[in-house]
Amino acid sequence: MKINTICVHSGNKDDDTYGALHTPIYLTSNYRIPTDGTPVDWSGVHSNIYARNRNVNQSVLEDKLKEIEGAEDCVTLASGVAALHSVFATHLKHGDHVICSQVCYSAVNILFRDILPEQVGVEVSMVDTRDIEIIRASIKSNTKLIHIETPGNPTTGISDIAEISKLAKENNILLSVDNTFASPLYQKPLSLGADLVVHSMTKYINGHGDALGGCVLGSHELIEDIKLKAMVNFGGIISPFNAYLINRGLVTLPLRMKQHSETAMKVAEFLSTLPFVKFVYYPGLKSHPQHDIACKQMTGFSGMISFALHTTEEKVNYTFLDNLSLISHAVSLGDGETLIVYNDKSSEKLPYYPIEFHDGFFRLSIGLEDADDLINDFNNAFIKCNLK
């Protein structure tokens, strides 16, 4: 089936009781245990006996995601951070070494710079994964995992998944890829050689800003370990209601991603023409430093843009935000409305970003509005800030 059809039909289960076309929400913590001799997986994930081990809405969502991503197996968890931590906690132990993109989601920064080294004894190298030679030079005899974000959050830097995968396989190292910025529609890390792919489903997969969730996809062997440890024994299960909402959001994923991408390109091109804009990073622009790699491994460029103004005055940047009317100053991304967040010079993460980001910058998540309306909103705010 084509992707539009997969997003609509895959994973759905027949409702034998009332004949509902869509799988209902199963708001139950317990299920009847069979007494007819059917084997029961008491502490595993293969029987419906307790909702922490497995629930129907979760299973439906996982089946749909497997087909969209082209994966053998999938586990869905309570949040994107729960999904990321599930990979690290399952596949790293005391004394292991991990290489991670130095530009990465804030929770990953905290996990790898503080929690895992201090509490577990995991050795960590945070490096610029845009450069394959830096990764090669960072590999040690105890390196067990390479974890990359591409496009990277929040700078949109691109790492070459296929080349990093080759390097990982040569050294018997697992490769996990956070694919949240691209969505499963516009980038397929597993087909490029990654072992695991992670999404914050809160973002594009859900698309409506009303449910938290995370997922990990890969081989049966790797995902089964994550299910047993992170889901059953760490208790990271997604709720049936959130699984239902995210499954509903997936139906329109192809339509939404097309709109996000087309509008983002128009807005990125507009921002690039303004003399008071210091830089615009959007993978779809030829001016993006890794545009060629993005074209090689992505089939669309999503809706994430980073840019900065030619000013070192924080007041100007915040005044600009205050004068936006359609665009909301808020975290998260992939929602129907356009969101912008300012990373000011006090941010402790700025030193890990490329030097052009060090004076502060904006991360922009383009929503589903008309491009002309967003451009007008920007223009009005720029005028009120006397930016010319």
C-alpha positions, 0 to 999 in steps of 0.5 A, a space after each residue: 500500500 502507498 503511504 496515505 493508505 497505510 496511515 489510514 488503514 494499518 493497525 486497525 482492529 475489528 470491533 466484534 462487539 459493536 462493529 465500530 470502524 475505529 478501534 475504541 479506547 480500552 480504558 481498563 487496567 485489567 483483562 480477563 485471564 483465560 481459563 481454557 489452558 491458553 498460555 499466559 505471558 504473566 510478566 511479558 508483553 504477549 498477553 492482554 492481562 494487565 495494561 502496564 504490560 500491554 494494552 489494545 490501543 498501544 498495540 494498534 498504534 505500534 502496528 501502524 507505526 511499524 508499517 509506516 517506518 518499515 520496521 520489524 517491531 515497535 514499542 510505544 512509551 509514555 513520552 519521547 524522553 521515555 523512548 530515548 531513555 529506554 534505548 540507553 537504559 536497555 543497551 548500555 551498562 556500567 563501563 560502556 562508552 557512547 558517542 552522541 550528537 553534541 547538538 541534541 534534545 535537552 533531556 538527552 544532554 542531561 542524561 548523557 552529561 550528568 545522570 548516566 555517567 554519575 549514576 550508572 558509570 557510562 562513559 560519554 563522548 558528545 561530538 559533532 556528528 556532522 563530521 564522520 572523522 570526528 566520530 571515527 576518532 572518538 570510537 573506543 574498544 568499549 563503545 557500544 552505541 552511537 546516538 545521533 539526531 538528524 536534523 539536530 534539535 534545535 540547529 537543524 544540523 544534518 548527520 549522514 546516517 548511511 556513512 555513520 551506519 557503515 562505521 558503526 557496523 565495522 566496529 560492531 556498534 549499535 546506531 540509534 537515530 532520533 528522527 523526530 524533526 524529519 518524521 517517519 514520512 521524510 526520513 527512514 533511518 532503518 533503511 539507511 542502516 540504523 539499528 534503532 529509530 526514535 520519535 517523540 510522538 508528541 510532535 509530528 506523529 500526533 500533530 495536534 499538541 494534545 498527547 505525549 508519547 514516544 516510540 522506538 522501532 527496529 528489529 524484534 530482538 532489540 525492541 523485545 528487550 526494550 519492551 521488557 525492561 523499559 515498558 514492563 519493568 520500568 513502567 513506561 507504558 503509554 496510556 490507552 487514551 494517548 495511544 488513541 489520540 496519536 493513532 488518530 493523528 497519524 491518519 493525516 500525517 502525509 497531508 500535514 507534513 506536505 503543508 508543513 514543508 511547503 510553508 516552511 520553504 516559503 518562510 525560510 526563503 522569505 527570511 533569507 531575503 531580509 538584511 537584518 537576519 543573520 542566518 537561516 538554517 533550513 535543510 531545504 535551502 541550498 544555503 544550508 551547510 548540509 543541504 546535499 546530505 539532506 537531499 540524499 537521505 530525506 524525501 522532504 524537509 519538514 517544518 523546522 527552521 532556525 534563524 537569528 537576527 543581526 542584534 546582540 540586544 536581548 531586548 530586541 529579540 524579546 520585543 520581536 516575540 512580543 509583537 507576533 500575533 499568530 505565532 506563539 512563543 512556546 516550546 514543542 514542535 509539529 503542532 497545527 499552530 506555528 511555534 517559536 522559541 528563543 534560545 538566549 545567550 544565557 542558555 547553558 547549551 549554547 557552547 555546544 552549538 556551532 559558533 554562529 548560534 552563540 549570540 542567541 537564535 530562534 527555533 521555529 516550528 512551522 504549523 499549518 497556517 497559510 504561508 502569506 499569513 505567517 510572513 505578514 505576521 513576521 513583517 508586522 513584528 519586524 516593523 514594530 521593532 524598527 528592523 529594516 
